[in-house]
Amino acid sequence: AYGGAAGKEGGAFTTSRESPGNAAHVLVTRKVGEGRVIYLNRDIGGYYSCAANRRYRELVIAALSQYTTPPFEVEALPHVVVTAWRQDDGRTFFHILSQPQNLRTLQAPGHVSSMDIGTIPPTGPVTIRVPGCIKQATRPVSGDPVDLEVADGISTIRIENVDKHDVLVVE
């Protein structure tokens, strides 16, 4: 794959081994005001929701890392999905979801799995790294403890066990 350098107006990545002028852009960026818009012309989220392929996750992280630092990093089994929502009051909510049905889909291509929510086993550990110094981290859904460590400007949160899902609130 070709990786184009971003100029002041933006840049693009292509999916072809040919020169950039002959290939379709997969990622396009444009500076807008104080921020940047990053557009992927493939439905990576759609692909990932059908099959939690680690390569889709790696593709998005690698592409975005060319332009910005990821807002958080996760270490977990491939079937664990972590989504973050930043609040206006400075808190960030992380939703941690165990989706082992995706593992069944990966093991049997073309097989649509339906898993009863009562049969989803607990998962863990889950480690989330966030730039900056977090003062407090809580798990209001489960009430379980959180291991929080801050070193070298990075806050590391480790959760040993997650039931079907959990919420982590950091301040």
C-alpha positions in Angstrom: 0.0 0.0 0.0 1.1 3.5 -0.7 1.2 6.1 2.2 1.0 9.7 1.0 2.4 12.4 3.2 0.0 15.0 4.5 0.6 18.5 3.5 -0.9 21.7 5.0 -4.1 21.0 3.1 -4.3 17.3 3.9 -3.1 14.0 2.5 -4.4 10.6 1.3 -3.6 6.9 1.6 -4.2 4.6 -1.3 -4.9 0.9 -1.7 -2.8 0.4 -4.8 0.8 -0.5 -5.4 0.7 1.9 -8.4 1.6 5.5 -8.2 -0.8 7.6 -6.2 -2.3 9.3 -9.3 -3.7 5.9 -10.5 -5.3 4.6 -7.3 -8.4 5.3 -5.2 -7.9 7.1 -2.0 -8.9 5.1 1.2 -8.2 7.8 3.7 -8.4 11.6 3.1 -7.8 14.3 5.6 -8.5 18.0 5.6 -7.8 20.7 8.2 -10.9 22.4 9.3 -10.5 25.4 11.7 -8.5 24.1 14.7 -9.2 20.5 14.0 -8.9 17.9 11.3 -11.5 15.8 9.4 -10.4 12.3 8.6 -12.5 10.3 6.1 -12.2 6.6 5.4 -14.0 5.6 2.2 -14.5 2.0 3.3 -17.0 0.9 5.9 -14.4 -0.4 8.3 -16.9 -0.2 11.2 -19.4 -2.3 9.2 -16.8 -4.9 8.4 -15.6 -4.9 12.1 -19.2 -5.3 13.4 -19.7 -8.4 11.2 -16.3 -10.0 12.1 -14.1 -8.6 14.8 -11.0 -8.9 12.6 -8.0 -7.5 14.4 -6.6 -6.2 11.1 -9.5 -3.8 10.7 -8.7 -2.4 14.1 -5.0 -2.2 13.2 -5.8 -0.4 9.9 -7.8 2.3 11.6 -5.2 2.9 14.3 -2.3 3.0 11.8 -4.2 5.4 9.5 -5.2 7.7 12.3 -1.8 7.6 13.9 -0.4 9.4 10.8 -2.3 12.5 11.8 -3.0 12.3 15.6 -2.4 10.4 18.7 -5.2 7.9 19.4 -7.3 9.1 22.4 -6.8 5.8 24.2 -5.3 2.4 23.7 -6.9 -0.9 24.7 -5.3 -4.3 25.5 -8.0 -7.0 25.5 -9.1 -10.2 23.8 -10.2 -9.7 20.2 -13.9 -10.0 21.1 -13.8 -7.1 23.5 -15.1 -3.7 22.2 -14.3 -0.5 24.1 -16.1 2.8 23.1 -15.5 6.2 24.7 -17.7 9.2 25.2 -16.1 12.5 26.5 -18.5 14.6 28.5 -18.6 18.4 28.7 -17.9 18.2 32.4 -14.4 16.6 31.7 -15.4 13.0 32.5 -15.0 10.2 30.0 -17.2 7.2 29.9 -15.8 3.9 28.5 -18.3 1.2 27.6 -16.6 -2.2 27.7 -18.5 -4.9 25.8 -17.8 -8.6 25.5 -18.9 -10.0 22.1 -17.8 -13.6 22.0 -20.3 -14.3 19.2 -17.7 -12.5 16.9 -15.2 -15.3 17.7 -17.7 -17.9 16.5 -18.2 -15.9 13.3 -14.4 -15.7 12.8 -14.1 -19.5 13.2 -16.8 -20.4 10.7 -16.8 -17.9 7.8 -20.3 -17.4 6.4 -21.9 -18.7 9.6 -24.2 -16.3 11.4 -24.1 -16.9 15.1 -26.9 -16.1 17.5 -25.8 -16.3 21.1 -28.2 -16.0 24.0 -27.1 -13.1 26.2 -27.3 -15.4 29.2 -24.5 -17.5 27.8 -21.9 -14.8 27.4 -19.0 -15.6 29.7 -17.0 -13.0 31.7 -13.8 -11.7 30.0 -10.7 -10.0 31.1 -8.3 -8.6 31.8 -8.9 -5.3 30.0 -6.3 -2.6 30.1 -7.0 1.0 28.9 -4.2 3.6 28.5 -5.1 7.3 28.3 -2.7 10.2 27.8 -2.7 12.5 30.9 -3.2 12.1 34.6 -6.5 10.6 35.6 -7.5 11.5 39.1 -10.2 8.9 39.6 -11.7 5.9 37.8 -14.9 4.1 38.9 -17.1 1.3 37.6 -20.7 2.4 38.4 -22.4 -0.6 36.8 -20.5 -3.4 38.5 -19.1 -1.5 41.5 -15.9 -3.6 41.2 -12.5 -2.0 41.9 -10.2 -0.5 39.3 -6.4 -0.6 39.3 -5.2 2.9 38.3 -1.5 3.7 37.7 -0.1 7.0 36.4 3.5 7.1 35.0 5.3 9.2 32.4 2.1 11.2 31.6 0.1 8.0 30.8 -2.8 6.7 32.9 -3.2 2.9 32.8 -6.4 1.4 34.0 -6.6 -2.4 34.5 -9.8 -4.2 34.9 -9.4 -7.9 35.9 -12.9 -9.1 35.0 -15.7 -7.8 32.9 -19.1 -9.5 32.9 -21.2 -9.1 29.7 -20.4 -5.4 29.8 -19.3 -2.7 32.1 -18.9 1.1 32.3 -15.7 2.9 33.4 -15.9 6.5 34.3 -12.6 8.5 34.5 -12.1 12.1 35.7 
